[in-house]
Amino acid sequence: MLVSLVLSLLSIALQPAQAEPQTLRIGTGDWAPYVDQSRSDGGALPRLVSAVFAEAGYRVEFIFHPWARNVLMLQQGQLHAIMPYSCTPSRLNFGICSDALVRGEIVLFHRRDQAFEWSAVEDLLKYRIGTTLGYSYGPAFDEALQAGRLNVTQNGKEDTSFRLLELGRVDLHPQDRAVGYAMLRRLFPEDGGNIVHHPRQLNTEPLRLLFRKDDPEGIRLVRLFNARLRSFAERGDLQRLQQALNSGDADDWVPSTSALAARD
């Protein structure tokens, strides 16, 4: 009996320890309804990204920083990836983009009592515009901004431009439509309706993960992520997520997979 017990204990001791999943550090920012720092799961896109990487055997830790700092940390090798970003030409100088997660729609917000029409970026030159550092608003707007043709006040925090818009200190604020209305509901629960958006789109852009292109590990991870993401697309998860974001129901969206449960 004693010998049997000893042999059993030895057998258990000699079994190889199960390796802990590697943790990936992904930089992001508070950008509800896509990313919500107040939620334990990080919001809709972190739920998706965590599930995709979980199916590949990885854990994900989301690091919240301003958008420009995320880019710098990725370039310095302090992060495995950053999200959600559009795949602009300047970012392709140092990064490699994943396949699209969802599609964002950039519009121009303005006060309801301000008559505003536009059809080209040239029509915006006479307005005071509030923007966020590290954010891309589409090729035409970004080019005009870099050329110094626009009257822009850049801010480090996402909500500053909406506060300035409410106070009448800027005239326009370009922002993702879903993000803008989520932010307005939080900032001005009683009179958020004073700010509306113009129906013309400034830009539509797929939102993606961005990895370092000079890092072999980053190249391997983006290929792995894309392969797993295709499975989610085939199951209809990405379509359901886009619909949930468009209808304001992103908080209730969960991927149709047990990967997150399995990860925990």
FIKEFI-419385 format. One record per residue (C-alpha): residue number from 1; residue in three letters; chain; x, y, z. Coordinates in Angstrom, 3 decimals. Example, Ala and Ser with C-alpha at 12.3 -4.5 7.8 and 13.67 -1.06 7.14 Angstrom:
2
num=1 residu=ALA chaine=A px=12.300 py=-4.500 pz=7.800
num=2 residu=SER chaine=A px=13.670 py=-1.060 pz=7.140
//
This chain:
264
num=1 residu=MET chaine=A px=0.000 py=0.000 pz=0.000
num=2 residu=LEU chaine=A px=2.796 py=2.374 pz=0.997
num=3 residu=VAL chaine=A px=4.822 py=1.480 pz=-2.101
num=4 residu=SER chaine=A px=1.805 py=2.088 pz=-4.310
num=5 residu=LEU chaine=A px=1.221 py=5.486 pz=-2.718
num=6 residu=VAL chaine=A px=4.876 py=6.474 pz=-3.145
num=7 residu=LEU chaine=A px=4.851 py=5.420 pz=-6.801
num=8 residu=SER chaine=A px=1.671 py=7.394 pz=-7.373
num=9 residu=LEU chaine=A px=3.168 py=10.520 pz=-5.813
num=10 residu=LEU chaine=A px=6.343 py=10.096 pz=-7.856
num=11 residu=SER chaine=A px=4.272 py=9.775 pz=-11.025
num=12 residu=ILE chaine=A px=2.469 py=13.022 pz=-10.292
num=13 residu=ALA chaine=A px=5.714 py=14.813 pz=-9.447
num=14 residu=LEU chaine=A px=7.369 py=13.660 pz=-12.665
num=15 residu=GLN chaine=A px=4.520 py=14.866 pz=-14.904
num=16 residu=PRO chaine=A px=5.518 py=17.989 pz=-16.846
num=17 residu=ALA chaine=A px=3.940 py=21.169 pz=-15.498
num=18 residu=GLN chaine=A px=1.340 py=22.674 pz=-17.804
num=19 residu=ALA chaine=A px=2.776 py=25.864 pz=-19.287
num=20 residu=GLU chaine=A px=0.949 py=29.098 pz=-18.553
num=21 residu=PRO chaine=A px=-0.399 py=30.836 pz=-21.655
num=22 residu=GLN chaine=A px=1.824 py=33.648 pz=-22.904
num=23 residu=THR chaine=A px=0.412 py=37.077 pz=-22.132
num=24 residu=LEU chaine=A px=0.301 py=39.623 pz=-24.932
num=25 residu=ARG chaine=A px=0.382 py=43.343 pz=-24.060
num=26 residu=ILE chaine=A px=-1.918 py=45.330 pz=-26.346
num=27 residu=GLY chaine=A px=-2.133 py=49.107 pz=-26.112
num=28 residu=THR chaine=A px=-5.514 py=50.780 pz=-26.491
num=29 residu=GLY chaine=A px=-7.506 py=53.790 pz=-25.327
num=30 residu=ASP chaine=A px=-10.864 py=54.467 pz=-23.725
num=31 residu=TRP chaine=A px=-13.095 py=54.731 pz=-26.792
num=32 residu=ALA chaine=A px=-16.577 py=53.473 pz=-25.989
num=33 residu=PRO chaine=A px=-18.459 py=51.672 pz=-27.403
num=34 residu=TYR chaine=A px=-15.471 py=49.988 pz=-29.093
num=35 residu=VAL chaine=A px=-13.253 py=49.996 pz=-25.986
num=36 residu=ASP chaine=A px=-14.538 py=50.797 pz=-22.496
num=37 residu=GLN chaine=A px=-11.999 py=51.051 pz=-19.688
num=38 residu=SER chaine=A px=-14.737 py=51.013 pz=-17.041
num=39 residu=ARG chaine=A px=-15.711 py=47.442 pz=-17.975
num=40 residu=SER chaine=A px=-13.797 py=44.490 pz=-16.578
num=41 residu=ASP chaine=A px=-13.664 py=42.887 pz=-20.045
num=42 residu=GLY chaine=A px=-12.576 py=46.123 pz=-21.751
num=43 residu=GLY chaine=A px=-15.601 py=46.404 pz=-24.022
num=44 residu=ALA chaine=A px=-16.661 py=44.949 pz=-27.362
num=45 residu=LEU chaine=A px=-13.381 py=44.972 pz=-29.310
num=46 residu=PRO chaine=A px=-11.256 py=43.709 pz=-26.404
num=47 residu=ARG chaine=A px=-13.787 py=40.872 pz=-26.013
num=48 residu=LEU chaine=A px=-13.297 py=40.003 pz=-29.654
num=49 residu=VAL chaine=A px=-9.495 py=40.270 pz=-29.602
num=50 residu=SER chaine=A px=-9.234 py=38.280 pz=-26.364
num=51 residu=ALA chaine=A px=-11.408 py=35.522 pz=-27.830
num=52 residu=VAL chaine=A px=-9.391 py=35.372 pz=-31.054
num=53 residu=PHE chaine=A px=-6.071 py=35.086 pz=-29.238
num=54 residu=ALA chaine=A px=-7.537 py=32.695 pz=-26.651
num=55 residu=GLU chaine=A px=-8.268 py=30.218 pz=-29.440
num=56 residu=ALA chaine=A px=-4.556 py=30.383 pz=-30.253
num=57 residu=GLY chaine=A px=-3.571 py=29.803 pz=-26.614
num=58 residu=TYR chaine=A px=-2.726 py=33.392 pz=-25.592
num=59 residu=ARG chaine=A px=-3.936 py=35.681 pz=-22.836
num=60 residu=VAL chaine=A px=-4.273 py=39.392 pz=-23.533
num=61 residu=GLU chaine=A px=-3.555 py=42.287 pz=-21.189
num=62 residu=PHE chaine=A px=-4.921 py=45.613 pz=-22.419
num=63 residu=ILE chaine=A px=-2.807 py=48.656 pz=-21.540
num=64 residu=PHE chaine=A px=-4.681 py=51.993 pz=-21.607
num=65 residu=HIS chaine=A px=-2.730 py=55.052 pz=-22.740
num=66 residu=PRO chaine=A px=-3.288 py=58.109 pz=-24.969
num=67 residu=TRP chaine=A px=-3.260 py=57.144 pz=-28.649
num=68 residu=ALA chaine=A px=0.043 py=58.824 pz=-29.511
num=69 residu=ARG chaine=A px=1.786 py=57.176 pz=-26.561
num=70 residu=ASN chaine=A px=0.533 py=53.750 pz=-27.648
num=71 residu=VAL chaine=A px=2.218 py=54.268 pz=-31.024
num=72 residu=LEU chaine=A px=5.489 py=55.280 pz=-29.358
num=73 residu=MET chaine=A px=5.409 py=52.291 pz=-27.006
num=74 residu=LEU chaine=A px=4.797 py=49.929 pz=-29.920
num=75 residu=GLN chaine=A px=7.722 py=51.418 pz=-31.837
num=76 residu=GLN chaine=A px=9.924 py=50.987 pz=-28.745
num=77 residu=GLY chaine=A px=8.924 py=47.328 pz=-28.393
num=78 residu=GLN chaine=A px=7.031 py=47.786 pz=-25.116
num=79 residu=LEU chaine=A px=3.784 py=46.427 pz=-26.595
num=80 residu=HIS chaine=A px=2.974 py=43.473 pz=-28.819
num=81 residu=ALA chaine=A px=0.248 py=45.419 pz=-30.667
num=82 residu=ILE chaine=A px=-2.048 py=48.440 pz=-30.455
num=83 residu=MET chaine=A px=-5.759 py=48.773 pz=-31.287
num=84 residu=PRO chaine=A px=-8.132 py=49.929 pz=-32.706
num=85 residu=TYR chaine=A px=-6.284 py=51.921 pz=-35.361
num=86 residu=SER chaine=A px=-6.848 py=52.699 pz=-39.026
num=87 residu=CYS chaine=A px=-4.126 py=51.559 pz=-41.384
num=88 residu=THR chaine=A px=-2.791 py=54.939 pz=-42.566
num=89 residu=PRO chaine=A px=0.277 py=55.342 pz=-44.828
num=90 residu=SER chaine=A px=2.290 py=56.937 pz=-42.010
num=91 residu=ARG chaine=A px=1.584 py=53.995 pz=-39.699
num=92 residu=LEU chaine=A px=2.695 py=51.550 pz=-42.377
num=93 residu=ASN chaine=A px=6.169 py=53.058 pz=-42.062
num=94 residu=PHE chaine=A px=6.620 py=51.124 pz=-38.820
num=95 residu=GLY chaine=A px=3.618 py=48.819 pz=-38.551
num=96 residu=ILE chaine=A px=1.809 py=45.923 pz=-40.138
num=97 residu=CYS chaine=A px=-1.982 py=45.860 pz=-39.934
num=98 residu=SER chaine=A px=-4.310 py=43.017 pz=-39.115
num=99 residu=ASP chaine=A px=-7.413 py=42.240 pz=-41.094
num=100 residu=ALA chaine=A px=-10.373 py=44.463 pz=-40.295
num=101 residu=LEU chaine=A px=-12.233 py=44.015 pz=-37.011
num=102 residu=VAL chaine=A px=-15.115 py=46.398 pz=-37.764
num=103 residu=ARG chaine=A px=-15.648 py=49.518 pz=-39.866
num=104 residu=GLY chaine=A px=-15.689 py=52.968 pz=-38.274
num=105 residu=GLU chaine=A px=-17.501 py=56.018 pz=-39.675
num=106 residu=ILE chaine=A px=-15.965 py=59.448 pz=-39.074
num=107 residu=VAL chaine=A px=-18.412 py=62.364 pz=-39.142
num=108 residu=LEU chaine=A px=-18.306 py=66.035 pz=-38.137
num=109 residu=PHE chaine=A px=-20.141 py=66.975 pz=-34.947
num=110 residu=HIS chaine=A px=-21.455 py=70.499 pz=-34.481
num=111 residu=ARG chaine=A px=-23.914 py=72.404 pz=-32.298
num=112 residu=ARG chaine=A px=-27.527 py=72.010 pz=-33.322
num=113 residu=ASP chaine=A px=-28.034 py=75.797 pz=-33.433
num=114 residu=GLN chaine=A px=-25.145 py=76.261 pz=-35.884
num=115 residu=ALA chaine=A px=-26.065 py=76.060 pz=-39.557
num=116 residu=PHE chaine=A px=-23.378 py=73.904 pz=-41.155
num=117 residu=GLU chaine=A px=-22.966 py=72.417 pz=-44.627
num=118 residu=TRP chaine=A px=-19.912 py=71.051 pz=-46.358
num=119 residu=SER chaine=A px=-18.954 py=68.888 pz=-49.331
num=120 residu=ALA chaine=A px=-15.130 py=69.014 pz=-49.376
num=121 residu=VAL chaine=A px=-12.334 py=69.599 pz=-46.870
num=122 residu=GLU chaine=A px=-11.822 py=73.066 pz=-48.398
num=123 residu=ASP chaine=A px=-15.217 py=74.024 pz=-46.962
num=124 residu=LEU chaine=A px=-13.821 py=73.459 pz=-43.443
num=125 residu=LEU chaine=A px=-11.024 py=76.029 pz=-43.601
num=126 residu=LYS chaine=A px=-13.109 py=78.805 pz=-42.008
num=127 residu=TYR chaine=A px=-14.110 py=76.765 pz=-38.957
num=128 residu=ARG chaine=A px=-12.399 py=76.168 pz=-35.605
num=129 residu=ILE chaine=A px=-11.924 py=72.404 pz=-35.308
num=130 residu=GLY chaine=A px=-11.133 py=70.357 pz=-32.211
num=131 residu=THR chaine=A px=-9.145 py=67.137 pz=-32.750
num=132 residu=THR chaine=A px=-7.414 py=64.479 pz=-30.644
num=133 residu=LEU chaine=A px=-3.650 py=63.880 pz=-30.723
num=134 residu=GLY chaine=A px=-2.626 py=60.636 pz=-32.412
num=135 residu=TYR chaine=A px=-5.929 py=60.238 pz=-34.242
num=136 residu=SER chaine=A px=-6.433 py=59.911 pz=-38.010
num=137 residu=TYR chaine=A px=-9.522 py=61.395 pz=-39.655
num=138 residu=GLY chaine=A px=-8.974 py=60.176 pz=-43.214
num=139 residu=PRO chaine=A px=-6.508 py=61.023 pz=-46.003
num=140 residu=ALA chaine=A px=-8.035 py=64.325 pz=-47.134
num=141 residu=PHE chaine=A px=-8.421 py=65.772 pz=-43.624
num=142 residu=ASP chaine=A px=-5.020 py=64.500 pz=-42.438
num=143 residu=GLU chaine=A px=-3.279 py=66.000 pz=-45.471
num=144 residu=ALA chaine=A px=-4.916 py=69.406 pz=-44.900
num=145 residu=LEU chaine=A px=-4.041 py=69.217 pz=-41.201
num=146 residu=GLN chaine=A px=-0.380 py=68.388 pz=-41.849
num=147 residu=ALA chaine=A px=-0.160 py=71.193 pz=-44.394
num=148 residu=GLY chaine=A px=-1.376 py=73.669 pz=-41.768
num=149 residu=ARG chaine=A px=-4.447 py=74.650 pz=-43.777
num=150 residu=LEU chaine=A px=-6.967 py=73.926 pz=-41.021
num=151 residu=ASN chaine=A px=-7.636 py=75.960 pz=-37.888
num=152 residu=VAL chaine=A px=-7.214 py=73.119 pz=-35.407
num=153 residu=THR chaine=A px=-6.973 py=72.835 pz=-31.642
num=154 residu=GLN chaine=A px=-5.424 py=69.458 pz=-30.758
num=155 residu=ASN chaine=A px=-6.150 py=67.863 pz=-27.393
num=156 residu=GLY chaine=A px=-4.683 py=64.895 pz=-25.566
num=157 residu=LYS chaine=A px=-7.987 py=63.689 pz=-24.092
num=158 residu=GLU chaine=A px=-10.888 py=62.282 pz=-26.096
num=159 residu=ASP chaine=A px=-13.638 py=64.319 pz=-24.425
num=160 residu=THR chaine=A px=-11.955 py=67.755 pz=-24.471
num=161 residu=SER chaine=A px=-13.140 py=68.689 pz=-27.974
num=162 residu=PHE chaine=A px=-16.759 py=67.912 pz=-27.111
num=163 residu=ARG chaine=A px=-16.496 py=70.105 pz=-24.021
num=164 residu=LEU chaine=A px=-15.047 py=72.922 pz=-26.132
num=165 residu=LEU chaine=A px=-17.781 py=72.396 pz=-28.715
num=166 residu=GLU chaine=A px=-20.472 py=72.642 pz=-26.061
num=167 residu=LEU chaine=A px=-18.913 py=75.894 pz=-24.803
num=168 residu=GLY chaine=A px=-18.723 py=77.328 pz=-28.327
num=169 residu=ARG chaine=A px=-14.919 py=77.521 pz=-28.303
num=170 residu=VAL chaine=A px=-14.649 py=75.263 pz=-31.356
num=171 residu=ASP chaine=A px=-17.139 py=74.876 pz=-34.188
num=172 residu=LEU chaine=A px=-16.545 py=71.275 pz=-35.278
num=173 residu=HIS chaine=A px=-15.230 py=68.013 pz=-33.896
num=174 residu=PRO chaine=A px=-14.517 py=65.042 pz=-36.201
num=175 residu=GLN chaine=A px=-15.208 py=61.775 pz=-34.416
num=176 residu=ASP chaine=A px=-16.392 py=58.239 pz=-35.009
num=177 residu=ARG chaine=A px=-20.185 py=58.396 pz=-35.023
num=178 residu=ALA chaine=A px=-20.770 py=55.558 pz=-32.536
num=179 residu=VAL chaine=A px=-18.027 py=56.862 pz=-30.230
num=180 residu=GLY chaine=A px=-19.307 py=60.413 pz=-30.446
num=181 residu=TYR chaine=A px=-22.829 py=59.647 pz=-29.326
num=182 residu=ALA chaine=A px=-21.634 py=57.305 pz=-26.571
num=183 residu=MET chaine=A px=-19.405 py=60.113 pz=-25.299
num=184 residu=LEU chaine=A px=-22.160 py=62.712 pz=-25.516
num=185 residu=ARG chaine=A px=-24.519 py=60.519 pz=-23.471
num=186 residu=ARG chaine=A px=-21.848 py=60.315 pz=-20.774
num=187 residu=LEU chaine=A px=-20.709 py=63.955 pz=-20.831
num=188 residu=PHE chaine=A px=-24.078 py=65.673 pz=-21.195
num=189 residu=PRO chaine=A px=-26.837 py=63.285 pz=-20.092
num=190 residu=GLU chaine=A px=-29.431 py=66.063 pz=-20.006
num=191 residu=ASP chaine=A px=-28.531 py=68.272 pz=-22.977
num=192 residu=GLY chaine=A px=-26.350 py=66.067 pz=-25.182
num=193 residu=GLY chaine=A px=-28.918 py=66.604 pz=-27.919
num=194 residu=ASN chaine=A px=-27.495 py=70.106 pz=-28.366
num=195 residu=ILE chaine=A px=-24.678 py=68.493 pz=-30.371
num=196 residu=VAL chaine=A px=-25.444 py=66.565 pz=-33.559
num=197 residu=HIS chaine=A px=-23.517 py=65.251 pz=-36.544
num=198 residu=HIS chaine=A px=-23.602 py=66.175 pz=-40.206
num=199 residu=PRO chaine=A px=-24.803 py=63.192 pz=-42.275
num=200 residu=ARG chaine=A px=-21.915 py=63.434 pz=-44.761
num=201 residu=GLN chaine=A px=-19.095 py=61.078 pz=-43.833
num=202 residu=LEU chaine=A px=-15.620 py=62.527 pz=-43.467
num=203 residu=ASN chaine=A px=-14.163 py=59.039 pz=-43.770
num=204 residu=THR chaine=A px=-15.023 py=55.384 pz=-43.348
num=205 residu=GLU chaine=A px=-12.182 py=53.160 pz=-42.283
num=206 residu=PRO chaine=A px=-11.741 py=49.587 pz=-41.067
num=207 residu=LEU chaine=A px=-10.390 py=49.403 pz=-37.509
num=208 residu=ARG chaine=A px=-7.499 py=47.000 pz=-36.974
num=209 residu=LEU chaine=A px=-4.690 py=45.818 pz=-34.735
num=210 residu=LEU chaine=A px=-1.272 py=47.242 pz=-35.515
num=211 residu=PHE chaine=A px=1.935 py=45.211 pz=-34.978
num=212 residu=ARG chaine=A px=5.604 py=46.156 pz=-35.524
num=213 residu=LYS chaine=A px=6.711 py=45.201 pz=-39.012
num=214 residu=ASP chaine=A px=10.413 py=44.995 pz=-38.067
num=215 residu=ASP chaine=A px=9.686 py=42.449 pz=-35.320
num=216 residu=PRO chaine=A px=9.558 py=38.765 pz=-36.382
num=217 residu=GLU chaine=A px=7.295 py=38.039 pz=-33.422
num=218 residu=GLY chaine=A px=4.903 py=40.775 pz=-34.544
num=219 residu=ILE chaine=A px=4.768 py=39.363 pz=-38.067
num=220 residu=ARG chaine=A px=4.081 py=35.887 pz=-36.682
num=221 residu=LEU chaine=A px=1.361 py=37.188 pz=-34.358
num=222 residu=VAL chaine=A px=-0.483 py=39.160 pz=-37.048
num=223 residu=ARG chaine=A px=-0.555 py=36.107 pz=-39.307
num=224 residu=LEU chaine=A px=-1.824 py=33.975 pz=-36.439
num=225 residu=PHE chaine=A px=-4.429 py=36.580 pz=-35.485
num=226 residu=ASN chaine=A px=-5.705 py=36.926 pz=-39.061
num=227 residu=ALA chaine=A px=-6.059 py=33.170 pz=-39.463
num=228 residu=ARG chaine=A px=-8.108 py=32.886 pz=-36.249
num=229 residu=LEU chaine=A px=-10.122 py=36.024 pz=-37.029
num=230 residu=ARG chaine=A px=-11.323 py=34.460 pz=-40.289
num=231 residu=SER chaine=A px=-12.984 py=31.711 pz=-38.258
num=232 residu=PHE chaine=A px=-14.921 py=34.336 pz=-36.298
num=233 residu=ALA chaine=A px=-15.961 py=36.034 pz=-39.534
num=234 residu=GLU chaine=A px=-17.177 py=32.719 pz=-40.959
num=235 residu=ARG chaine=A px=-19.303 py=32.169 pz=-37.835
num=236 residu=GLY chaine=A px=-20.920 py=35.583 pz=-38.347
num=237 residu=ASP chaine=A px=-19.405 py=37.147 pz=-35.227
num=238 residu=LEU chaine=A px=-17.946 py=40.187 pz=-36.987
num=239 residu=GLN chaine=A px=-21.209 py=40.942 pz=-38.769
num=240 residu=ARG chaine=A px=-23.147 py=40.689 pz=-35.504
num=241 residu=LEU chaine=A px=-20.622 py=42.943 pz=-33.772
num=242 residu=GLN chaine=A px=-20.899 py=45.604 pz=-36.483
num=243 residu=GLN chaine=A px=-24.687 py=45.509 pz=-36.212
num=244 residu=ALA chaine=A px=-24.493 py=45.803 pz=-32.413
num=245 residu=LEU chaine=A px=-22.183 py=48.824 pz=-32.673
num=246 residu=ASN chaine=A px=-24.432 py=50.532 pz=-35.225
num=247 residu=SER chaine=A px=-27.541 py=49.991 pz=-33.087
num=248 residu=GLY chaine=A px=-25.959 py=50.966 pz=-29.748
num=249 residu=ASP chaine=A px=-26.103 py=47.415 pz=-28.333
num=250 residu=ALA chaine=A px=-22.359 py=46.670 pz=-28.261
num=251 residu=ASP chaine=A px=-22.304 py=46.097 pz=-24.481
num=252 residu=ASP chaine=A px=-24.452 py=42.985 pz=-24.940
num=253 residu=TRP chaine=A px=-22.430 py=41.471 pz=-27.786
num=254 residu=VAL chaine=A px=-20.393 py=38.350 pz=-27.065
num=255 residu=PRO chaine=A px=-18.582 py=36.125 pz=-29.592
num=256 residu=SER chaine=A px=-20.249 py=32.809 pz=-30.334
num=257 residu=THR chaine=A px=-17.338 py=30.807 pz=-28.973
num=258 residu=SER chaine=A px=-16.307 py=29.278 pz=-25.686
num=259 residu=ALA chaine=A px=-12.752 py=30.539 pz=-26.110
num=260 residu=LEU chaine=A px=-13.044 py=33.202 pz=-23.426
num=261 residu=ALA chaine=A px=-14.451 py=30.717 pz=-20.938
num=262 residu=ALA chaine=A px=-11.775 py=28.226 pz=-21.834
num=263 residu=ARG chaine=A px=-9.086 py=30.857 pz=-21.348
num=264 residu=ASP chaine=A px=-10.259 py=31.531 pz=-17.783
//
